Amino acid sequence: MKVSRTYEAQSLAPSFYQSIDLFIFGTVTDEERNRHLAGLWNGQKFPTSYHLDYDLELEEYSLITAPLGSIPEQGTISAAKADITAHLRTQLDSIGVRGKNLLVDITGISQPAIFFMLKLLYEDVRPAHLFFAYTEPFRYRAKSLPSSEDVFELTERFIGLRALPGFVRRPIERRKPVIVLLIGFEGKRAKYVCDTLEVESDNVRVVLGFPGFRPGWQYFAYGGNQSMIEQFQSHRFIWPAAANDPFEACSALYEIRQNQVESKMDSELILAPIGTKPHSLGAAIFALQNPTYTRLVYDFPVKARRYRSEGYGTTWIYNLSRLVKDGANIPTN
């Protein structure tokens, strides 16, 4: 299986798709891009596939056998719900993930479920090879009444800022908390995180998606977060990372950590992955590799189901096999 860290899905030979034993996907919204990857099999032998659904408010999930690209009925999903921290590890074992070639399409899966599943695959239920996939949107639908902090209709409300399942950890005493915001278009999310954590000035670091999924999209992200950036003077502490690349985001976090070490700050990094899903994946990788001085917090946003993205862009395949191979660190450059 010759696959580098990041590949365009359409450039992969049919042998890659034939080698996949298990496929996990989700459809948290009705966006077309949630189902795009399933069409790339092009008549190849389909792997055993499962639909993953996660309830943000109840922190319950379902993992149900389903044909590629299909959505189980809501009643079937509801009947299969279980506590994710108590049952997902056992179910991943029962469906035969251990020692198999696993592909997970994170495009339509809620982020808390992505984070917890990756933690289990990293620490315990290790597949032989692990690939995550993500399909970019072609465009986002603009709000009818946009503001400087919200140009697109993405989030309806927040459930609340708290730790992600599987990543609960007490603050480290006598270590200064430094907040790292992996930002997206929604400035209100960054403001909510900073207000809730009562962030002090000079304690904010920013990872900005540059280049963005589309030319110029980084300006939407910067503009939407400009008031927060100015308030905390964090324009001095912005790290660019390609919006579609989890490895660049992870590398930026290592640079931020090194910057703290070089400045002799005995700090704890609090990561808030509120931007792109590839950046969130990079934050998860960093947190798993550096648990002693890293915390993860998430605002649990309830997504707008009717007014999000249209069409689909590039589908990326991320090779995480080295991450799950004896817990080895993924190189960041």
C-alpha positions as CSV (number, residue, x, y, z in Angstrom):
1,M,0.0,0.0,0.0
2,K,1.9,3.1,-1.2
3,V,0.3,6.2,0.3
4,S,2.0,9.3,1.5
5,R,0.7,11.3,4.5
6,T,-1.8,13.3,2.3
7,Y,-3.3,12.3,-1.0
8,E,-6.1,13.5,-3.3
9,A,-8.7,10.7,-3.2
10,Q,-9.2,10.7,-7.0
11,S,-5.5,10.2,-7.6
12,L,-5.4,6.9,-5.8
13,A,-5.3,3.7,-7.7
14,P,-8.2,1.3,-7.5
15,S,-6.0,-1.0,-5.5
16,F,-6.2,1.4,-2.6
17,Y,-10.0,1.1,-2.4
18,Q,-9.8,-2.6,-2.8
19,S,-7.5,-2.9,0.2
20,I,-9.9,-1.2,2.6
21,D,-11.6,-3.7,4.9
22,L,-13.8,-1.4,6.9
23,F,-15.3,2.0,6.1
24,I,-16.9,4.4,8.7
25,F,-18.8,7.5,7.7
26,G,-21.4,9.9,9.0
27,T,-24.1,12.4,7.9
28,V,-24.5,15.0,10.7
29,T,-26.0,17.3,8.0
30,D,-27.6,16.8,4.6
31,E,-24.7,18.2,2.7
32,E,-23.9,16.6,-0.6
33,R,-20.2,16.3,0.2
34,N,-20.9,13.8,3.0
35,R,-21.7,11.2,0.4
36,H,-19.1,12.1,-2.2
37,L,-16.3,9.6,-1.1
38,A,-18.6,6.6,-1.5
39,G,-18.9,7.3,-5.2
40,L,-15.1,7.0,-5.7
41,W,-15.2,3.2,-5.4
42,N,-16.3,3.2,-9.0
43,G,-17.6,-0.4,-9.1
44,Q,-14.8,-1.8,-6.9
45,K,-15.6,-4.3,-4.2
46,F,-17.3,-2.4,-1.4
47,P,-15.8,-2.8,2.1
48,T,-18.0,-3.5,5.1
49,S,-19.3,0.0,6.0
50,Y,-20.8,1.6,9.1
51,H,-22.7,4.8,9.7
52,L,-21.6,6.7,12.8
53,D,-24.0,9.2,14.5
54,Y,-23.3,11.2,17.6
55,D,-25.7,13.2,19.7
56,L,-23.9,16.3,21.0
57,E,-26.3,16.9,23.9
58,L,-26.6,13.4,25.3
59,E,-23.0,12.4,24.3
60,E,-24.4,9.1,22.9
61,Y,-23.5,7.5,19.6
62,S,-24.7,4.8,17.3
63,L,-22.6,2.7,14.9
64,I,-24.8,0.8,12.5
65,T,-24.1,-1.3,9.4
66,A,-25.1,0.6,6.3
67,P,-24.4,0.6,2.6
68,L,-21.9,3.2,1.5
69,G,-23.5,6.7,1.3
70,S,-26.8,5.6,2.8
71,I,-28.4,7.0,6.0
72,P,-30.2,4.6,8.4
73,E,-33.7,5.6,9.5
74,Q,-33.8,8.0,12.5
75,G,-35.7,5.4,14.5
76,T,-32.9,2.8,13.9
77,I,-30.3,5.3,14.9
78,S,-32.1,6.3,18.1
79,A,-32.7,2.7,19.1
80,A,-29.0,2.0,18.8
81,K,-27.7,4.9,20.9
82,A,-25.3,4.2,23.7
83,D,-22.8,6.1,25.9
84,I,-19.7,6.7,23.7
85,T,-17.1,6.5,26.5
86,A,-18.5,3.2,27.8
87,H,-19.2,1.3,24.6
88,L,-17.4,2.5,21.5
89,R,-14.1,0.7,22.3
90,T,-16.0,-2.6,22.7
91,Q,-17.9,-2.1,19.5
92,L,-14.8,-1.2,17.5
93,D,-13.4,-4.5,18.6
94,S,-16.5,-6.4,17.9
95,I,-16.7,-5.2,14.3
96,G,-13.1,-6.3,13.7
97,V,-11.2,-3.0,13.5
98,R,-8.1,-4.5,15.2
99,G,-5.5,-5.5,12.6
100,K,-7.6,-4.4,9.6
101,N,-7.3,-1.6,7.0
102,L,-9.7,1.1,8.2
103,L,-10.9,4.2,6.3
104,V,-12.9,6.8,8.3
105,D,-14.7,9.6,6.4
106,I,-14.8,12.4,8.9
107,T,-16.7,14.9,6.6
108,G,-20.1,14.1,8.2
109,I,-19.1,12.9,11.7
110,S,-19.4,15.2,14.7
111,Q,-16.0,16.2,16.1
112,P,-16.3,14.8,19.6
113,A,-16.9,11.4,18.1
114,I,-13.9,11.8,15.8
115,F,-11.6,12.8,18.7
116,F,-12.7,9.9,20.9
117,M,-12.5,7.3,18.2
118,L,-9.0,8.4,17.2
119,K,-8.0,8.2,20.9
120,L,-9.2,4.6,21.0
121,L,-7.5,3.7,17.7
122,Y,-4.3,5.3,19.0
123,E,-4.2,3.8,22.4
124,D,-5.9,0.4,22.1
125,V,-7.9,-0.8,19.1
126,R,-5.2,-0.5,16.5
127,P,-5.9,-1.2,12.9
128,A,-3.2,-2.4,10.6
129,H,-3.5,0.7,8.5
130,L,-5.6,3.8,9.3
131,F,-6.8,6.5,6.9
132,F,-9.1,9.4,7.5
133,A,-10.8,11.3,4.7
134,Y,-12.3,14.7,4.4
135,T,-14.2,16.4,1.5
136,E,-14.0,20.1,1.2
137,P,-17.1,22.2,0.5
138,F,-17.5,23.8,-2.9
139,R,-19.0,26.9,-1.3
140,Y,-20.7,27.9,1.9
141,R,-24.1,29.6,1.9
142,A,-24.0,33.2,3.1
143,K,-26.2,34.5,5.8
144,S,-29.1,36.7,4.7
145,L,-28.0,39.2,7.3
146,P,-24.2,38.8,7.7
147,S,-22.1,40.4,10.4
148,S,-18.4,41.1,10.7
149,E,-18.1,37.9,12.9
150,D,-20.6,35.7,10.9
151,V,-20.6,35.7,7.1
152,F,-21.9,32.2,6.7
153,E,-24.8,30.2,8.2
154,L,-22.9,27.5,10.1
155,T,-23.9,27.3,13.7
156,E,-27.3,27.7,15.4
157,R,-26.2,27.7,19.0
158,F,-23.6,26.4,21.5
159,I,-24.3,23.6,24.0
160,G,-21.4,24.8,26.2
161,L,-17.6,24.8,26.5
162,R,-16.2,21.7,28.1
163,A,-13.7,18.9,27.6
164,L,-14.1,16.4,24.8
165,P,-15.0,12.8,25.7
166,G,-11.9,10.9,26.6
167,F,-9.9,14.0,27.0
168,V,-11.0,15.2,30.5
169,R,-8.1,16.3,32.6
170,R,-7.6,18.6,35.5
171,P,-5.7,21.9,35.0
172,I,-2.0,21.7,35.7
173,E,-1.3,23.5,38.9
174,R,1.3,26.3,38.8
175,R,1.4,26.2,35.0
176,K,0.2,29.3,33.1
177,P,-2.7,28.4,30.7
178,V,-2.0,29.5,27.1
179,I,-5.1,29.3,24.8
180,V,-4.5,28.1,21.3
181,L,-7.4,28.8,19.0
182,L,-7.5,26.9,15.7
183,I,-9.9,29.4,14.1
184,G,-12.5,29.2,11.3
185,F,-14.9,31.7,9.8
186,E,-17.0,32.1,12.9
187,G,-15.6,34.8,15.1
188,K,-18.4,34.3,17.7
189,R,-16.9,30.9,18.5
190,A,-13.5,32.3,19.3
191,K,-15.1,35.0,21.4
192,Y,-17.2,32.5,23.3
193,V,-14.2,30.4,24.1
194,C,-12.2,33.4,25.3
195,D,-15.1,34.8,27.4
196,T,-15.8,31.4,29.0
197,L,-12.2,30.8,29.9
198,E,-11.7,34.4,31.0
199,V,-8.5,34.6,29.0
200,E,-5.8,37.1,30.0
201,S,-4.1,39.4,27.5
202,D,-1.0,37.9,25.8
203,N,-2.2,34.4,26.5
204,V,-3.8,33.7,23.1
205,R,-2.2,31.9,20.2
206,V,-3.9,31.5,16.8
207,V,-3.6,28.9,14.1
208,L,-5.1,30.3,10.9
209,G,-6.1,28.2,7.9
210,F,-3.8,29.6,5.2
211,P,-4.1,28.9,2.4
212,G,-7.9,28.2,2.7
213,F,-10.0,25.7,0.9
214,R,-10.5,28.4,-1.7
215,P,-8.4,31.4,-2.7
216,G,-9.2,34.2,-0.3
217,W,-11.1,32.2,2.3
218,Q,-8.4,33.0,4.8
219,Y,-9.5,36.6,4.8
220,F,-13.0,35.5,5.9
221,A,-11.4,33.7,8.8
222,Y,-9.1,36.6,9.8
223,G,-11.9,39.2,9.3
224,G,-14.4,37.2,11.4
225,N,-11.9,36.9,14.2
226,Q,-10.4,40.4,13.9
227,S,-12.0,41.9,17.0
228,M,-10.7,39.0,19.2
229,I,-7.3,39.2,17.6
230,E,-7.1,42.9,18.4
231,Q,-8.5,42.5,21.9
232,F,-5.8,40.0,22.9
233,Q,-3.1,41.5,20.7
234,S,-2.7,38.0,19.2
235,H,-1.7,39.4,15.8
236,R,1.8,38.8,17.0
237,F,1.1,35.1,17.6
238,I,-0.5,33.8,14.4
239,W,0.7,30.5,12.8
240,P,-0.5,29.7,9.3
241,A,-1.3,26.2,8.3
242,A,-3.1,25.0,5.2
243,A,-6.8,24.7,6.1
244,N,-7.0,21.1,4.6
245,D,-3.9,19.7,6.2
246,P,-3.9,18.2,9.7
247,F,-0.2,17.6,9.6
248,E,0.6,21.3,9.1
249,A,-1.8,22.2,11.9
250,C,0.0,19.7,14.2
251,S,3.3,21.1,13.1
252,A,2.1,24.6,14.0
253,L,1.2,23.4,17.5
254,Y,4.7,22.0,18.0
255,E,6.1,25.3,17.0
256,I,3.9,27.1,19.5
257,R,5.0,24.7,22.2
258,Q,8.6,25.3,21.3
259,N,8.0,29.0,21.4
260,Q,6.7,28.6,24.9
261,V,9.8,26.6,25.9
262,E,12.2,29.1,24.4
263,S,10.5,31.9,26.2
264,K,10.9,29.9,29.4
265,M,7.2,29.9,30.1
266,D,6.0,26.9,32.2
267,S,2.7,26.8,30.4
268,E,-0.1,24.5,29.7
269,L,-1.6,24.5,26.2
270,I,-5.4,24.6,26.0
271,L,-6.4,23.8,22.5
272,A,-9.7,25.0,21.1
273,P,-10.3,23.3,17.7
274,I,-13.0,25.6,16.4
275,G,-11.9,25.8,12.7
276,T,-11.7,23.3,9.9
277,K,-12.0,19.6,10.6
278,P,-8.5,18.9,9.2
279,H,-7.1,21.4,11.7
280,S,-9.2,19.7,14.5
281,L,-7.7,16.4,13.5
282,G,-4.2,17.9,13.8
283,A,-5.1,19.2,17.3
284,A,-6.2,15.7,18.2
285,I,-2.9,14.2,17.0
286,F,-0.9,16.7,19.0
287,A,-3.0,16.2,22.1
288,L,-2.6,12.4,21.9
289,Q,1.2,12.7,21.4
290,N,1.6,15.4,24.2
291,P,-0.9,14.6,26.9
292,T,1.1,15.9,29.9
293,Y,0.9,19.6,29.0
294,T,-2.2,19.7,26.7
295,R,-5.9,20.1,27.3
296,L,-8.7,20.1,24.7
297,V,-11.8,22.2,25.0
298,Y,-14.8,22.3,22.6
299,D,-17.8,24.6,22.4
300,F,-20.1,21.8,21.1
301,P,-21.8,23.9,18.4
302,V,-25.2,22.7,17.0
303,K,-24.8,22.9,13.3
304,A,-27.3,24.6,11.0
305,R,-28.8,21.8,9.0
306,R,-30.4,23.8,6.2
307,Y,-27.9,26.5,5.4
308,R,-24.4,25.2,5.3
309,S,-22.3,24.2,2.3
310,E,-23.2,23.5,-1.4
311,G,-21.5,21.0,-3.6
312,Y,-18.1,19.5,-2.9
313,G,-14.5,20.2,-3.5
314,T,-11.4,18.1,-3.2
315,T,-11.5,14.9,-1.1
316,W,-8.3,14.3,0.8
317,I,-7.0,11.0,2.3
318,Y,-4.8,11.3,5.4
319,N,-2.5,8.4,6.2
320,L,-2.5,8.0,10.0
321,S,-1.0,4.5,10.0
322,R,2.2,5.6,11.6
323,L,0.2,7.2,14.4
324,V,-1.4,3.8,15.4
325,K,1.7,1.8,14.8
326,D,2.9,1.3,18.4
327,G,1.8,4.9,19.2
328,A,4.6,6.3,17.1
329,N,4.8,10.1,16.6
330,I,3.9,11.4,13.1
331,P,6.7,13.6,11.7
332,T,5.6,17.2,11.5
333,N,7.8,18.3,8.6
